[in-house]
Amino acid sequence: MKKLLKVLSKAGFDGFLLMIGTMILLAYFLPKPGMVKEPVSLEEIANVGVSLIFLFYGLKLSFEKLKAGLSNWKMHIVVQLTTFLFFPLIVLAFRPLFVNSGFELLWLGVFFLAALPSTVSSSVVMVSIAKGNIPAAIFNASISSLIGVVVTPLWVGLFIASATGDFDVTDIFIKLILQVLLPVIIGITLNSRFGAIAEKYKKQLKYFDQGVILTIIYTSFCKSFSEHLFEGFTVVELAGLAAGMIGLFFAVFFCVGLLSRLFDFSDEDRITVLFCGSKKSLVHGTVMSKVLFQHSTITGIVLLPLMLYHAFQLIAASIIAQRMARRNEV
């Protein structure tokens, strides 16, 4: 069993991916706990958890780290344009194929994924394994998270009204400011006092983040299953969605690699651009879905492409990073 777990770990699988699958199955067979409102709902607990996630995230950020990463501006521009412009435009090009079809909600989920910021921890880990520019990876992942608070809802807002019938820009931004941006700012200002404590207990904070994410996934799928939203999709169609996510990852990864060579980046910087530019954050996706798709039953469907992409990006990025590390050692 230990050998099997070791092999799965090297391939990118981990306990968290298995727990995501477990939460979906639990929502299918036992949806009622996720729908209960009194005396306290899991949704309300998750809302508090979202704010705490970003508070702790801010605690681990410092002004000094952000300033130190500003020098390599060409690389930062490539990463952020890839994350917030190139990614969404690729998915947007396929929209005419899905308009007025039974798959429009799935397309919205893919577009939501494309508009999200890059991951933080896993991007830095992959860059570290592949022997890339770690400080630049930390800077890009951190800046991407902050930019996403504004850019992601702007992108998704272009299409969310037609899918949900409800999109109040003012209300959305107020919620994002109070639930996401404000906790981050408070965390950054408290970094000098409590940053060392946050770093010391970062493993425990990671488990807390994962717990909140699993709660959001469970409650979101409880709503979607209760409304029978997945009954219109066959196994073949969902397999096609998974194949599409694999294709999207490799398309972006290949194009980012070409851009890196075009700008003549060093090997370390190219590795950083590849991993930071091609990855998307499940943390930000799940927590932003609670704000952007508030009171909506479609959240489970919208999150499905992100979860498939998240699983594949971990597997593919782990394999690629390890191969790069071996090649750099030669």
Buried (B, 14 or more C-beta within 10 A) or exposed (E): EEEEEEEBEEBBBBEBBEBBEBBBEBBEEEBEEBBEEEEEBBBEBBBEBBBBBBBBBBBBBBEEBBEEBEEBEEBBEBBBEBBBBBBBEBBBEEBEEBEEEEBBBBBBBBBBBBBBBBBBBBBBBBBBBBBBBBBBBBBBBBBBBBBBBEBBBEBBBEBBEEBBEEBEEEEBBEBBBEBBBBBBBBBBEBBEEEBEEBEEEEEEBEEBBBBBBBBBBBBBBBBBBBBEBBEEBEEEEBEBBBEBBBEBBEBBBEBBBEBBEEBEBEBBBBBBBBBBBBBBBBBBBBBBBBBBBBEBBBBBBBBBBBBBBBBBBBBBBBEBBBEBBEEEEE
